[in-house]
Amino acid sequence: MKSHTEYRDDYEQYKGNGQIEFVTFHPSYAYEDFVESIRPQINKDKDKDEGDGQKFVYHDGIFKKMCLMALKEIYKELGINEILNSWKDFVPKRFKDALKRKIEENPNFLNSLKRYVLIIDEINRGDISKIFGELITLIEDDKRLGKDNDIIVKLPYSQQFFAVPPNLYIVGTMNTADRSLTSIDIALRRRFHFEEMKPELEELLLESESERYNIKLDDRSAFDESINVAIHINKKLAENPDIGRDKRIGHAFFCGIQNNQQVESAWINKIWPLLEEYYYFDKKELEILSVGAYTQSNGWDKNKFDEFIKKLKG
């Protein structure tokens, strides 16, 4: 398995080639940011421009740009010499005729194309219906260019023809501890494959995995003990119907640990406050879980950290 550094190098290489882009959704993110919009542009050199130096221009969002990059790759493989600087140069009938001929010659043509990937982090934090608009239909596999039921639309602002190429892949990531899966639009859920990425605390116990997570400890005993405690607490969190397995402690809290002081800091400054948030309405249960390191009257007692680990490590 590749190390984190190797994966990062691959990512930077593909990003440099224009094959990967990254975006983060948030409550204010909209269709106009993701697909297209009309935005004001101010010309600072007013002397060389008529009027007050302001004008409105079309703005292409990251999704529209990535689709164009993927479409250019198809143009290249089809041998189409037409210039494709923007979607306004896209002529649907001419392109579809050429693509149809190519697929008849090579039925595996679409699967052989160079792939482009758009990574959407925190996909469940945005207003999906507001951001995707008509893309809800276009991103379906059989609605992509060259597929049996492909659809080409006219975008609302630019009135340009637009479709989603088959060689563009959308990868959405989310942390269900931050926001429930129920916040995902049902229409979007049907168009994605979901894969759970469970906490890998057990993997961190293996010496062979240490470098992968950038863990460098001369003495791993305290670190391993804390991992066993985290595994125990995760079982308790998963069993609690008011918290659930989505709230389990992830391995990211322990990545990059270099010494025992950082182990203690991860617990006291990150995990303990998180547990208090989870048990906000059941502080008595937290007292039991913490074996006395937490009390309703005084909160967490940092001086009891060693005792906390010692009692729970087994």
C-alpha positions as a printed NumPy array, in Angstrom:
array([[  0.   ,   0.   ,   0.   ],
       [  1.267,   3.473,  -0.872],
       [  2.287,   5.919,   1.829],
       [  0.469,   9.201,   2.369],
       [  3.384,  11.025,   0.71 ],
       [  3.132,   8.858,  -2.409],
       [ -0.618,   9.427,  -2.665],
       [ -0.039,  13.148,  -2.234],
       [  2.558,  13.16 ,  -5.011],
       [  0.119,  11.377,  -7.343],
       [ -2.569,  13.915,  -6.498],
       [ -0.277,  16.867,  -7.221],
       [  0.769,  15.313, -10.527],
       [ -2.814,  14.8  , -11.702],
       [ -3.78 ,  18.264, -10.486],
       [ -0.877,  19.734, -12.426],
       [ -2.178,  17.954, -15.529],
       [ -5.62 ,  19.465, -14.98 ],
       [ -7.18 ,  16.052, -14.329],
       [ -8.171,  16.689, -10.704],
       [ -9.869,  19.651,  -9.064],
       [-10.998,  20.101,  -5.475],
       [-13.867,  22.138,  -4.038],
       [-15.54 ,  22.376,  -0.633],
       [-19.297,  22.821,  -0.262],
       [-20.724,  25.084,   2.437],
       [-24.137,  26.657,   3.161],
       [-23.422,  29.746,   1.029],
       [-22.167,  27.792,  -1.991],
       [-24.572,  28.006,  -4.933],
       [-25.232,  26.999,  -8.551],
       [-23.642,  30.27 ,  -9.634],
       [-20.359,  29.178,  -8.024],
       [-20.505,  25.583,  -9.221],
       [-21.832,  25.859, -12.787],
       [-22.156,  29.401, -14.165],
       [-23.349,  32.91 , -13.427],
       [-23.281,  36.515, -14.626],
       [-20.996,  38.662, -12.491],
       [-19.944,  42.314, -12.459],
       [-16.413,  43.106, -13.554],
       [-14.764,  46.396, -12.704],
       [-12.202,  47.863, -15.085],
       [ -9.729,  49.77 , -12.919],
       [ -8.377,  51.679, -15.928],
       [-11.477,  53.785, -16.559],
       [ -9.704,  56.14 , -18.956],
       [ -9.496,  53.366, -21.548],
       [-13.043,  52.17 , -21.075],
       [-16.309,  53.858, -21.893],
       [-18.833,  54.455, -19.154],
       [-18.023,  53.972, -15.48 ],
       [-15.644,  51.023, -15.946],
       [-18.161,  48.373, -14.919],
       [-19.558,  45.556, -17.009],
       [-21.158,  42.139, -16.571],
       [-19.414,  38.969, -17.741],
       [-20.217,  35.271, -17.796],
       [-18.448,  33.281, -15.099],
       [-17.844,  29.547, -15.481],
       [-17.904,  27.541, -12.273],
       [-15.517,  24.721, -11.447],
       [-17.875,  21.983, -12.613],
       [-18.43 ,  23.568, -16.014],
       [-14.668,  24.039, -16.428],
       [-13.936,  20.417, -15.523],
       [-16.558,  19.195, -17.988],
       [-14.875,  21.259, -20.718],
       [-11.473,  19.73 , -19.878],
       [-12.944,  16.225, -20.135],
       [-14.709,  17.117, -23.389],
       [-11.456,  18.398, -24.889],
       [ -9.944,  14.977, -24.255],
       [-12.77 ,  13.354, -26.219],
       [-12.277,  15.86 , -29.067],
       [ -8.594,  14.946, -29.125],
       [ -9.28 ,  11.197, -29.257],
       [-11.902,  11.681, -31.965],
       [ -9.412,  13.618, -34.058],
       [-11.656,  16.685, -34.204],
       [ -9.495,  19.674, -35.089],
       [-12.058,  22.321, -34.176],
       [-11.034,  24.809, -31.495],
       [-12.801,  24.183, -28.184],
       [-11.901,  27.139, -25.995],
       [-15.302,  27.273, -24.306],
       [-18.721,  25.665, -24.376],
       [-19.894,  28.206, -26.955],
       [-17.719,  26.314, -29.485],
       [-19.545,  23.04 , -28.768],
       [-21.73 ,  21.991, -31.73 ],
       [-23.825,  19.048, -30.463],
       [-24.87 ,  17.407, -33.745],
       [-21.433,  17.456, -35.352],
       [-19.844,  16.113, -32.157],
       [-22.446,  13.382, -31.607],
       [-22.125,  12.163, -35.194],
       [-18.355,  11.834, -34.834],
       [-18.701,  10.154, -31.443],
       [-21.275,   7.693, -32.761],
       [-18.967,   6.641, -35.599],
       [-16.087,   6.178, -33.171],
       [-18.146,   4.029, -30.796],
       [-19.297,   1.86 , -33.71 ],
       [-15.634,   1.325, -34.629],
       [-14.563,   0.796, -31.009],
       [-17.355,  -0.12 , -28.54 ],
       [-14.909,   0.315, -25.636],
       [-13.976,   3.871, -26.662],
       [-15.688,   5.681, -23.779],
       [-14.06 ,   3.448, -21.162],
       [-10.594,   4.012, -22.646],
       [-10.664,   7.811, -22.258],
       [ -8.342,   9.666, -19.904],
       [-10.264,  10.325, -16.693],
       [-10.953,  13.637, -14.994],
       [-11.995,  13.855, -11.349],
       [-13.807,  16.533,  -9.366],
       [-13.515,  16.02 ,  -5.611],
       [-16.265,  17.657,  -3.56 ],
       [-15.365,  17.824,   0.116],
       [-18.133,  18.229,   2.709],
       [-20.727,  17.483,   0.03 ],
       [-23.483,  17.2  ,   2.645],
       [-22.895,  20.743,   3.967],
       [-24.205,  22.45 ,   0.839],
       [-27.773,  22.874,  -0.399],
       [-27.594,  20.109,  -2.998],
       [-30.714,  21.095,  -4.964],
       [-29.57 ,  24.707,  -5.084],
       [-26.032,  23.851,  -6.199],
       [-26.669,  21.124,  -8.772],
       [-29.821,  22.403, -10.48 ],
       [-30.313,  20.536, -13.765],
       [-27.09 ,  18.604, -13.137],
       [-29.11 ,  16.223, -10.98 ],
       [-30.258,  14.677, -14.253],
       [-27.118,  15.204, -16.329],
       [-24.72 ,  13.394, -13.963],
       [-26.593,  10.098, -14.3  ],
       [-24.503,   7.497, -16.103],
       [-26.933,   6.903, -18.974],
       [-27.456,  10.673, -19.466],
       [-23.77 ,  11.36 , -20.179],
       [-22.496,  12.211, -23.661],
       [-22.322,   9.145, -25.881],
       [-24.6  ,   7.048, -23.686],
       [-27.983,   5.629, -24.725],
       [-30.048,   8.413, -23.148],
       [-27.563,  11.277, -23.298],
       [-28.982,  14.739, -22.708],
       [-27.705,  18.1  , -23.937],
       [-29.224,  21.214, -22.373],
       [-28.957,  24.972, -22.718],
       [-27.622,  26.625, -19.599],
       [-29.813,  29.396, -18.128],
       [-27.271,  32.248, -18.049],
       [-25.034,  31.793, -21.087],
       [-27.577,  29.863, -23.205],
       [-24.674,  27.623, -24.268],
       [-25.141,  23.942, -25.045],
       [-23.911,  21.804, -22.168],
       [-23.632,  18.129, -21.277],
       [-21.596,  15.991, -18.894],
       [-18.832,  13.901, -20.502],
       [-18.57 ,  10.217, -19.535],
       [-14.92 ,  10.569, -18.52 ],
       [-15.641,  13.035, -15.69 ],
       [-15.934,  11.405, -12.274],
       [-17.403,  13.083,  -9.193],
       [-16.098,  12.025,  -5.788],
       [-17.954,  13.421,  -2.787],
       [-16.619,  13.159,   0.766],
       [-18.422,  13.818,   4.002],
       [-17.977,  13.314,   7.714],
       [-21.218,  11.952,   9.114],
       [-20.057,  12.947,  12.596],
       [-20.477,  16.574,  11.508],
       [-23.78 ,  16.19 ,   9.72 ],
       [-26.15 ,  13.286,   9.199],
       [-26.63 ,  11.393,   5.955],
       [-30.27 ,  12.447,   6.158],
       [-29.191,  15.914,   4.989],
       [-28.314,  14.48 ,   1.563],
       [-30.94 ,  15.086,  -1.097],
       [-32.637,  11.776,  -1.946],
       [-32.362,  12.505,  -5.678],
       [-28.604,  12.901,  -5.32 ],
       [-28.264,   9.763,  -3.19 ],
       [-29.692,   7.681,  -6.047],
       [-26.942,   8.924,  -8.351],
       [-23.972,   8.096,  -6.135],
       [-22.416,   4.91 ,  -4.797],
       [-21.803,   5.197,  -1.059],
       [-18.774,   3.64 ,   0.614],
       [-18.243,   3.84 ,   4.359],
       [-14.724,   4.677,   5.524],
       [-14.559,   3.261,   9.032],
       [-12.071,   4.437,  11.689],
       [ -8.814,   2.543,  11.232],
       [ -7.675,   2.49 ,  14.842],
       [ -6.776,  -1.183,  14.704],
       [ -4.531,  -0.474,  11.707],
       [ -2.662,   2.125,  13.719],
       [ -1.606,  -0.562,  16.18 ],
       [  0.531,  -2.197,  13.516],
       [  4.155,  -1.112,  13.377],
       [  4.125,  -1.588,   9.608],
       [  1.447,   1.1  ,   9.26 ],
       [  3.208,   3.761,  11.344],
       [  4.928,   5.543,   8.463],
       [  1.697,   5.642,   6.478],
       [  0.157,   7.811,   9.2  ],
       [  3.38 ,   9.741,   9.902],
       [  3.623,   8.296,  13.413],
       [  7.18 ,   8.3  ,  14.763],
       [  7.572,   7.146,  18.355],
       [ 10.607,   5.605,  20.02 ],
       [  8.352,   4.133,  22.702],
       [  4.909,   3.134,  21.414],
       [  3.534,   1.797,  24.712],
       [  1.613,   4.923,  25.745],
       [  0.388,   5.419,  22.189],
       [ -0.834,   1.819,  21.879],
       [ -2.591,   2.049,  25.235],
       [ -4.453,   5.172,  24.128],
       [ -5.512,   3.438,  20.901],
       [ -6.972,   0.545,  22.909],
       [ -8.9  ,   3.074,  24.992],
       [-10.225,   4.73 ,  21.823],
       [-11.359,   1.336,  20.48 ],
       [-13.205,   0.684,  23.753],
       [-14.89 ,   4.093,  23.677],
       [-15.876,   3.626,  20.039],
       [-17.752,   0.46 ,  20.99 ],
       [-19.639,   2.406,  23.651],
       [-20.459,   5.224,  21.241],
       [-21.731,   2.78 ,  18.616],
       [-23.936,   1.009,  21.168],
       [-25.525,   4.256,  22.356],
       [-28.73 ,   4.824,  20.313],
       [-28.5  ,   8.587,  20.864],
       [-24.965,   8.808,  19.461],
       [-24.319,   5.906,  17.082],
       [-21.394,   4.579,  15.059],
       [-21.211,   7.726,  12.903],
       [-19.741,   9.533,  15.915],
       [-16.886,   7.116,  16.537],
       [-13.391,   8.515,  17.127],
       [-11.458,   8.509,  13.861],
       [ -7.801,   7.712,  13.271],
       [ -7.112,  11.296,  12.137],
       [ -6.823,  12.392,  15.791],
       [ -3.67 ,  10.296,  16.09 ],
       [ -1.996,  10.996,  12.761],
       [  1.38 ,  12.707,  12.99 ],
       [  1.95 ,  11.799,  16.643],
       [  5.655,  12.208,  17.476],
       [  5.795,  11.875,  21.287],
       [  3.77 ,  10.98 ,  24.379],
       [  2.956,  14.625,  25.085],
       [  1.125,  14.808,  21.772],
       [ -0.79 ,  11.639,  22.658],
       [ -2.015,  13.295,  25.85 ],
       [ -2.772,  16.559,  24.049],
       [ -4.881,  14.745,  21.434],
       [ -7.063,  13.336,  24.181],
       [ -7.32 ,  16.346,  26.477],
       [ -7.674,  19.08 ,  23.849],
       [ -9.572,  17.236,  21.091],
       [-11.212,  13.962,  22.078],
       [-12.379,  14.826,  25.582],
       [-14.234,  18.004,  24.459],
       [-15.757,  15.973,  21.622],
       [-17.036,  13.333,  24.05 ],
       [-18.543,  16.042,  26.24 ],
       [-20.389,  17.357,  23.181],
       [-21.699,  13.875,  22.347],
       [-22.945,  13.335,  25.902],
       [-24.28 ,  16.856,  26.348],
       [-27.728,  15.562,  27.36 ],
       [-26.421,  12.612,  29.382],
       [-23.554,  13.808,  31.56 ],
       [-24.105,  10.98 ,  34.033],
       [-23.317,   8.437,  31.308],
       [-20.128,  10.377,  30.495],
       [-19.067,  10.16 ,  34.134],
       [-19.372,   6.393,  33.922],
       [-17.594,   6.174,  30.592],
       [-14.708,   8.363,  31.778],
       [-14.18 ,   6.263,  34.95 ],
       [-14.076,   9.417,  37.045],
       [-11.957,  11.667,  34.832],
       [-15.104,  13.696,  34.141],
       [-17.685,  14.929,  36.665],
       [-20.787,  17.008,  36.093],
       [-19.684,  19.524,  38.696],
       [-16.076,  20.067,  37.578],
       [-15.836,  18.774,  34.007],
       [-12.662,  17.025,  32.862],
       [ -9.729,  16.696,  35.27 ],
       [ -6.468,  16.789,  33.32 ],
       [ -4.607,  15.376,  36.293],
       [ -6.571,  12.145,  35.928],
       [ -5.5  ,  11.446,  32.352],
       [ -3.014,   8.704,  33.278],
       [ -5.633,   7.099,  35.51 ],
       [ -8.188,   7.362,  32.687],
       [ -5.901,   5.458,  30.287],
       [ -4.848,   2.923,  32.904],
       [ -8.428,   1.977,  33.821],
       [ -9.681,   1.709,  30.241],
       [ -6.71 ,   0.349,  28.298],
       [ -7.725,  -3.282,  28.92 ]])
